[in-house]
Amino acid sequence: MANLRWYDKDRYLSAFMTLLETLPDEVQSQVAIDILDSIPKIINQDCAVFMELVEKNDPRKFNRWYDKNPHIHSVVEAIRQLSNDDREALYVTISDILHFHGELNLNDLTIKKNDN
């Protein structure tokens, strides 16, 4: 079995990243900004400390497709830093953001939802 990227281990995140990569640059940036704006409302930790973790990952050190756009790089690193519970809480928000931007066919993607 091939080495999976960290986000490919989660079916929803893998689908999200695949979709995000295909979006026009300006839509990618707006989706990323909207997700970054929503993360402080979801996380169960100090927001300043959380953002320090995200900012430590300098995109110039990497050559991944999402490192070329600072907004996408920041949101991907932010999602990586989330706990599993916080990440799952973010799924519905991501779905709503993509739907708002007209870039998501909800019939093709199953969204994990919390039972809370």
Kinemage of the C-alpha trace (Angstrom):
@kinemage 1
@onewidth
@group {chain A} dominant
@subgroup {mainchain}
@vectorlist {calphas} color= white
{ca met a 1} P 0.000 0.000 0.000
{ca ala a 2} L 1.329 3.442 -0.909
{ca asn a 3} L 2.228 6.047 1.679
{ca leu a 4} L -0.846 8.157 2.302
{ca arg a 5} L -0.708 11.863 2.926
{ca trp a 6} L -2.055 12.757 6.369
{ca tyr a 7} L -5.335 14.048 4.917
{ca asp a 8} L -5.843 10.996 2.700
{ca lys a 9} L -6.305 8.885 5.826
{ca asp a 10} L -9.664 10.602 6.315
{ca arg a 11} L -12.129 10.112 3.466
{ca tyr a 12} L -13.805 13.471 3.977
{ca leu a 13} L -10.541 15.440 4.161
{ca ser a 14} L -9.197 13.613 1.121
{ca ala a 15} L -12.322 14.556 -0.880
{ca phe a 16} L -12.118 18.143 0.399
{ca met a 17} L -8.450 18.487 -0.597
{ca thr a 18} L -9.121 16.990 -4.030
{ca leu a 19} L -11.979 19.431 -4.579
{ca leu a 20} L -10.009 22.377 -3.216
{ca glu a 21} L -7.117 21.678 -5.585
{ca thr a 22} L -9.445 21.886 -8.592
{ca leu a 23} L -10.982 25.243 -7.679
{ca pro a 24} L -9.912 28.500 -9.324
{ca asp a 25} L -7.241 30.328 -7.312
{ca glu a 26} L -9.563 33.133 -6.199
{ca val a 27} L -12.200 30.633 -4.972
{ca gln a 28} L -9.507 28.591 -3.197
{ca ser a 29} L -8.389 31.711 -1.346
{ca gln a 30} L -11.895 32.742 -0.338
{ca val a 31} L -12.789 29.237 0.851
{ca ala a 32} L -9.555 29.131 2.880
{ca ile a 33} L -10.194 32.548 4.441
{ca asp a 34} L -13.756 31.569 5.350
{ca ile a 35} L -12.569 28.333 6.971
{ca leu a 36} L -9.814 30.145 8.880
{ca asp a 37} L -12.400 32.642 10.135
{ca ser a 38} L -14.573 29.808 11.437
{ca ile a 39} L -11.875 27.802 13.248
{ca pro a 40} L -11.720 30.034 16.378
{ca lys a 41} L -15.426 29.342 16.923
{ca ile a 42} L -14.798 25.588 16.912
{ca ile a 43} L -11.481 24.877 18.598
{ca asn a 44} L -11.240 23.866 22.229
{ca gln a 45} L -7.904 25.565 22.888
{ca asp a 46} L -6.367 29.012 23.116
{ca cys a 47} L -6.671 30.578 19.662
{ca ala a 48} L -3.382 32.516 19.870
{ca val a 49} L -1.435 29.390 20.811
{ca phe a 50} L -3.177 27.470 18.051
{ca met a 51} L -2.295 30.072 15.410
{ca glu a 52} L 1.347 30.059 16.562
{ca leu a 53} L 1.447 26.338 15.765
{ca val a 54} L 0.030 27.029 12.317
{ca glu a 55} L 2.409 29.909 11.581
{ca lys a 56} L 5.493 27.823 12.454
{ca asn a 57} L 5.071 25.943 9.172
{ca asp a 58} L 6.775 28.148 6.592
{ca pro a 59} L 5.344 27.322 3.137
{ca arg a 60} L 8.679 28.151 1.476
{ca lys a 61} L 10.115 24.987 3.042
{ca phe a 62} L 7.710 22.772 1.104
{ca asn a 63} L 6.737 22.085 -2.480
{ca arg a 64} L 3.164 20.875 -2.106
{ca trp a 65} L 0.428 22.277 -4.332
{ca tyr a 66} L -1.203 24.107 -1.424
{ca asp a 67} L 2.025 25.772 -0.291
{ca lys a 68} L 1.929 28.102 -3.295
{ca asn a 69} L -1.090 29.966 -1.892
{ca pro a 70} L -0.559 31.360 1.643
{ca his a 71} L -4.276 31.159 2.455
{ca ile a 72} L -4.526 27.518 1.424
{ca his a 73} L -1.278 26.682 3.203
{ca ser a 74} L -2.563 28.271 6.415
{ca val a 75} L -5.917 26.513 6.347
{ca val a 76} L -4.375 23.114 5.592
{ca glu a 77} L -1.865 23.523 8.414
{ca ala a 78} L -4.671 24.702 10.707
{ca ile a 79} L -6.767 21.641 9.898
{ca arg a 80} L -3.723 19.429 10.495
{ca gln a 81} L -3.269 20.955 13.982
{ca leu a 82} L -6.889 20.379 15.013
{ca ser a 83} L -7.805 17.569 17.346
{ca asn a 84} L -9.957 14.844 15.785
{ca asp a 85} L -13.010 16.184 17.621
{ca asp a 86} L -12.388 19.764 16.481
{ca arg a 87} L -11.720 18.573 12.939
{ca glu a 88} L -14.999 16.667 12.863
{ca ala a 89} L -16.814 19.734 14.196
{ca leu a 90} L -15.333 21.696 11.292
{ca tyr a 91} L -16.647 19.312 8.599
{ca val a 92} L -20.156 20.751 8.490
{ca thr a 93} L -18.746 24.278 8.376
{ca ile a 94} L -16.475 23.324 5.471
{ca ser a 95} L -19.455 21.838 3.679
{ca asp a 96} L -21.478 25.007 4.242
{ca ile a 97} L -18.613 27.206 2.992
{ca leu a 98} L -18.126 25.133 -0.155
{ca his a 99} L -21.862 25.099 -0.751
{ca phe a 100} L -21.982 28.894 -0.301
{ca his a 101} L -19.313 29.292 -2.956
{ca gly a 102} L -21.261 26.956 -5.242
{ca glu a 103} L -18.458 24.423 -5.375
{ca leu a 104} L -19.981 21.412 -3.649
{ca asn a 105} L -22.499 18.887 -4.821
{ca leu a 106} L -23.785 17.607 -1.495
{ca asn a 107} L -25.140 14.480 -3.165
{ca asp a 108} L -21.599 13.311 -3.931
{ca leu a 109} L -20.074 13.780 -0.490
{ca thr a 110} L -21.098 12.310 2.827
{ca ile a 111} L -20.442 14.720 5.660
{ca lys a 112} L -19.626 13.379 9.093
{ca lys a 113} L -21.879 14.988 11.647
{ca asn a 114} L -21.608 14.992 15.420
{ca asp a 115} L -24.452 13.417 17.299
{ca asn a 116} L -24.406 16.281 19.823
